[in-house]
Amino acid sequence: MNMADKLWDLANLVTGFASAQSLAFIFGLVSDNLKLVKGRDAHWAAAIGTSIFTIGYIAAVVWCGYKGQSIANDHTGIWRSVTMGRVFTIVVFDILATGTTYVHWRDQNREQMND
């Protein structure tokens, strides 16, 4: 296995982990397993933390894509397309997690107002 293959696998691993982490976070919020996420500040912290990790995941995937392109010169178009797809996937899952965080906060506010 050459270095380009290892970078390809690493980028896939990062993308998969980012997606799985977002899904686990969403599931935790929706099922009320994350008891500490209450109030505006906790929801803001969760949204900011998710976004910071998303930036890190995107940086890792782009770095793998850039290095992979430079090693596999004959497949630069493929590397570029797949890297953009990976970035898109990570961003979509971040949007879902951030949206779920907002909806969870909004629902908590409604419950508090009805009590």
Secondary structure, 3 states (H helix, E strand, C coil): CCHHHHHHHHHHHHHHHHHHHHHHHHHHHHCCCCCCCCHHHHHHHHHHHHHHHHHHHHHHHHHHHHHHHHHCHHHHHHHHHHHHHHHHHHHHHHHHHHHHHHHHHHHHHHHHHHC
